[in-house]
Amino acid sequence: MSKQIKTYVLIFVLLASVSLVILVDQALYKGIALTCAIGFFLVSDKVRLPNLIIANTKSVYKTMLLMFLISITLPVLMAAGVLPTLIYHVSQMMLGGNLLLAAFVISTFLSMILGSAIGTLTILLPLFSSIAIQSGIFYPWVIGALISGVYIGDRCSPLSSGLHLLSSVTETNYLKNMRYLLISAILPFLMTTIILCFLGGNALITKEMIRSNDLLGLHFDIALWRLIPLVLMVILLLMKQPITRVLVIVFALCSLLAIPSYDTIGDFVSQLYNGYQTSDPALSNFIKTSGFKQMINVILVIFFSGILNSLLEADHLIGYIIEPFVKKAYTPRKLLTNTALLSIVLSMVTCSQAMTSMINGKYLSKYYDNQKIKREFLVLMTANAGLNVVALIPWNVNGIMLKQLTGVAPLEYLPFSFFVLILTLLSIVIYPIFIQRFFSSLN
């Protein structure tokens, strides 16, 4: 069997197996694990596999650690009264406001500060979920608005790991890249704002919609000082501390604050594993979090994605994924369009933002140089498409994590993730037509 056919077989098996486990409501890692098992028998150069698997596991272990830390930090944030305090006070401040527009604008602002979609959602999901559930607003609308906002900063914030990785791999200046990315986001941002103004016109927050908040004071101390862990989290991230280190500090602080709420060590451990649940039926729908149990699937997806990448690398199969997108890209417009399309495909195949950035940067830079196209445009198209859509792919790490945190599947909130959809479509269809001339005029 030729390497090209092996590549296409692996891609087909991945899509088929993932579709199957979704259809039968099984954990997604099983589909990727099945693909890895079949891929093992297809790969010829098995001698390289152990070293490649070790290297790829090392490259993703920080992401797995991040997922673990998020899973155990959310329950103690709730038990310590941090999230209930945030929900109570911020929702009072939002009375009379458009919930969907507020979710979009606030998540955009915070993601630009933090540079992380996951970090932003960790803070904002409990707040907006509680209001949406109490008020009866269609939940996927709210998730779509949040997704639209958090992936603005995730791709172009000064603290964005994706932006810095892309800039490093392509040997370009991240500040210039950030400028291009921000400018390209203006039109979809305005369009999303207009859509949410109309869609959220019937989602104005009233006192009646958040009446359950009055019960929070019976179960938690909702004094403002309880927000100190969240304030500390933002400050540490602004100081460019690694998010894993920040979460360890926040976890330790909240665990101390939550000590009075636990009867035994067993209760504490059980809550970390199963998540936080309140005994009050009136609050149980929104005063809750996932725990480590719900994050196991995400961590295993990351692990098996690393193995899948090792299989592709062992026989140098990645080149066959890239070849159809660059083979006949003889014009700048065609190369720019195909870069965006390839970025989406890589996000689907590798299940990783980092792998998409590294593969595009490593393999496509020479094609941009040959056509005398700025590498900054390679960064732009990769970030606007590949790094932008990850939360909409059901088997991507981001999509799985959001399903675990919200209970809403990517296919449910996908139609309402307006910024992501608009920016991706513009990057494929419109931006390649005039992008070089427009940005050249800015220099």
N, C-alpha and C positions, 0 to 999 in steps of 0.2 A: 504494500500500500504506500503510495507516495505521501510525502510530507504535507502537500497541499490538501489531499483528500483527508488525511488524519486531522488537520486543522478544522476542516468543515464538519467532519464527523463529531469532533469534540464540542464544537459550538452547537450543533444540532442536539446532541445528547444533553448539554447543559440546559438549553431552552426547554426541551421536552421534559426532562426530569424535574425541573423547577416548576413547570406548568402542572405536572402531575401531582406533586406534593401540595401545591396550592389548591388544586381541585379536590383532593381528598382530605384537606385540612390537616396536613402533617407539618412538622417543623421543617423549615427551608434548608437547614444544614444537611438534611438527609438527601435532598436532590443534588446538592453540590458534592457531597461525599460519594454518591453513586457515580457522578461524572468523573471524579478523581479515580475511582476504582476501575472504571472502563478505560480511562486515559492511561493508567499504569500499564495495562496490557498492550496499548497502542504504541507507547513510547519505546523507541529502539535503544536509546542511550541511557540505560538504567543506572550505569555506573555514576553518572553525574547527579542523579536524583538526591541522594542523602545530603550532599553539601548544599544543593540548591534549596531543599526543603528547610534545612537549618538556617540558611541565609534569609529566606523569605519569612520564616517564622520570627526571626529576630527583627525583621523590618516591620512586622505587624503586631509585635507583642505589646508595644506601647498603646496601640489602639485597643487591644483586648483588655489591657490594664485600665484604660480610661472607661470602657464599658462597665467593668467590674466596680470601679470607684463610684460611678454615677448610680449604679444599682443599689449600693449600700448607703449612699449619701442622701438620696431622696427620702427614705423612711425617717432618718434622724432629723432632717430639715422639717418634716411634718411633726414628729413627736416633740421636738424642741419648741414648737410654736412659731417657727420662723415663717413657714409658708402660710399658715392660717392668718398670721399678722399681716403679711403682704396682701393676701386675698381681701381681708377686711378693709384695710385702709385705702388701698389703691382702687378697689371697686367703688368705694364711697366717693373718691375723687372723680370717677368716670361717669357719675350719674348724669344723664342727659346726653351722653356721647354716643357715637356710632361705634358699636362693638367691633365690627369687622375692620373699619378704618383704623380704629385705635390699635387693634392687634397688629396690623400691617406697619403702621408708623412707629409704634413703640419697639417692635421686634427689629425693624430696620435700624433704628437709632442704637439700640443696645448691641446688635450684632456688629455694627461699625466700631463700637467701643471695644468689644471683646474679641472680635475676629473669629468667632466660632459659632456655628449653627447649633451644635450640641450644647455648648455652654449657655447660649441664649435661651434655648428651649427648656433647659433644666430649670431656669429661673421663671420663665413666663408661662409654661404649660399649665402648672397648677392654678395660676391666677385666672387665665382666660377659659380654661376648662370648667372651673367652678361657676363662672358667670354664665357660660353657654348652657351648662346642664341645668342650672337653676331657672334660667329664663326660657328654656325650651327652644333656643335658636339652633338651627340645623348644624350639628357639630362639625361635619366635614367642611362647612364654609369657614369656620373659625380656624381649623387646622390649615386649610389652604391659605388663609390670610397670613398666618404665622410663618408657614413655609416660604411664602413669597418674600417676607421681610428678612428672615434669618439668612437666606442664601444670597442676599445682597452683600452683607458684611463678610460672610464666609468666603467669598471669592475676591473681594477687593478692599477689605479693611487693612490698615497698616500692620495689624497683628495676625492676618490670615496666613495660616501655615501653607495652604494651597497656593497662594500668591507667591510666597517666598520660595517654595519648592519649584514652581514653574519658572520663576525668574532665575533661580540658581541653575537649573538644568539647561535653560536656553541661553544662559550667560547674558542676561539683560538686566536693566536697572528696574528694581521693583517700584520705585516712585513713579517712573514714567509709565510702567505697566498699570499702576493703580489709577493714574490720571486717565488713561485710555478706557479702562474698565468702568470708571465712574461716569465718563461721558456717554459711553454706550448704554448705561443703565438709565439715563434720564428719560428717554421716550417711554420705555416699558414701565418705569416708575409712575409717570404721569398717567398713562393709560390704566394702570392697575388702580391708582387712586380714584380715578373717575368711575371705574366699574364698581369699586367697593362703596363709593358714595351712594350710588344708586341701589346696589344690592343690599347695603346695610341700612337703607332708609327706614326699614321696618324693624331694625334691630337696635333702636335707641335704648340705652340702659335706664331703667326706672327703679325706684325704691322697691316696688313690688317684685321686680325680677330677681332681686338679691336679698329677699326677705330672710332667707335661711342664714344669712350672715349674722343675724342677731343672736343666733344660737352659739356662735363661735366663742363668745365671751364666757359661756357656761362650761366650756371644755378646755379652753386655753387662756393663758395670759397673753393678751394681744397688745401689750405695751410696745411702743415704737422701738425700744432698745433691743427687742427680739430680732430686729432686722440687721443687727451688727454682723452676723456671719455673711449675709448677702453683700453688705457694703464692703466687708473685708475681701470677699471673693472678687468683686469688681476692681478694688484697689490693687490687689495682687496681680490680677491679669493685666491691668494697665502698666504695672511695673515689669511686665513681660516674664512673669514667673510661669513655669510650665503648668498647664491646666491640671495635670496629675498631682503635682505638688500642692496646688491650691485646693483641690478636692480633699486631699488627705488632711490638710489643716482645717478645712471647714467641717469635715466629718468628725474630727477629734473634738472641736469646739462644740458642735451640736450634740455630740454624744454626752458631753459633760452637762450641757443645759437640759438634756432630756432624762437624766438619771432619775428624777422624782417620778417620772411616768412609768417606770419599770418596777415590777415586783421582784423579779429574779433575773439573773444573767440569761437564763433560758428564754425569757420573754424578749430580751434584747436581741439575741441571736435569731430567734424565730422571726422577729420583725424584719431583720436585715434580709433574711432569706425569702420570706413570703410577701414583704411589703407592708405598708401601714394601712390599717383598717380601723375606722371608728365604730363604736358600738351604737351610736345614735343613728337611727334609721333616716332621720331628716337630713343628716350630713353625709351619709355613707356613699352617696353617688359621686361626690366630688372631693371629699376630704379623704383621699386614699392615694397610695402610690404603688408602683411596682417594686419588686425587690430583686435579689440576685437570681431567684428561680426563673423569673421572666426574661432575664438577660442571658441565660445560658445559651439559648438559641442563637443570639447575636454573636456571642463570643466564638461559638463553634463555626458559624458562617465565615467569620474573619479567618479562623484557623484553616479551614478547608479551602478558602479562596487563595491563601498563600500556597497551599499544596498544588492547586490548579495552575497557578502562575508558574510554579516549578516545573510542572509537566510541559507547559507551553515552551518554557525556556530550554528544557533538556534537549529537545530536538529542533530548537530554533524555529518554532512554529509561529511565533508572533509576527514574523516578517510576512507570512502568508495572509494574516489578517489585514496588515497595512497595505500590501501590494495593490489590491483592487482600488484603493482610494488615491493612490499616487501615480499609478501606471499611466493614465491618460490625462493627468492634471497639467495640461500644457500651458494654461493661462493662470495669472494670479487669481482671477475670480473663481476659477474651478478649484484651485488648490485651497483657497480660503473656505469655500463651501464644503469641500471634502474633508478638511480638517475638523470642521464642526461635526460632520456626520460620523467620522472616525472616532471622535471623542465620545460620542454617545454610545457607539458600539463597544468601545473599550470599557466604558463604565458598566455596561451590561455584562461583558465577558469576564473582566477582572474583579468586579464587585468592589472596586477600590478607587477613591479619588487619587491617592498617591501613585498607584500604578498607571492610571490614565495620564497623569502629569509627566511621569518619568518616561513612559513609552513615547508619547507625542514629542516631548522635548528632545529625546535622544535620537529618534528615527526621522523626524520631519525637518529638523533644523537645516540639514543639507539641501533639502528641496527648496526651502525658502531662500537660502543663500544663492542657489543656482538661478532662481528667478528674480534675484535682487529685491526680495520682499523683506521688510523689517521683521526680525524675529519677535518683536513686540506684538505683531499681528498674530503670530502663532500662539503666543500667550493669551491674547484676547479671545481668539476663536475657541481655544481649548477650555478656558475658564467660563466663557459664556454658554457653552454647550455641555461639555463633559462634566465639569465640576458643578454645573448648575442643576442638572437633572437627577442627580443621584438619589434624592429623596422620593422620586417618582417611580423608581425601579423597584419592584416588590422584593427582589432577591439581593439588592445592593445593601450593604451594611446600614446605610442611612435609612433606607425604606423599612428594613426590618426593625431597627431601633425605634423608629416612630410608631410602628404598629404595636410594639411592646409597650411603649410609654402611653399611647393614646387609646389603643384598642380599635383604631380606625385604619383600615388597609389603604395602602398607597393608591390603589385604583379608585377608592372612594373619594379621596381628597384631591386626586390629580386634576379633575376638571376645574377645580376652584383655586389652583395654585397659579394665579393669573400672571404674576411677574415672571415666574420660571418659564411658563409656556410662551409668553409673548417674547421674552428675550431670546429664547432658543429659536423660535421661528424667524425672528428678525436676523439672527446670526447666520441662519442657513439661507434665507431667501433674499433679504434686503441689504444687509451690511456689506457682503462681498462685492456689491456693485460699485459702491462709492467710498469704501472704507479707506483705501490708500490715499485718494485725492483729498478727502476731508481731513484726515489726521495730519497729512503732510502740510496742510495750510495752517495748522495750529503751531507748527514748530518755527 
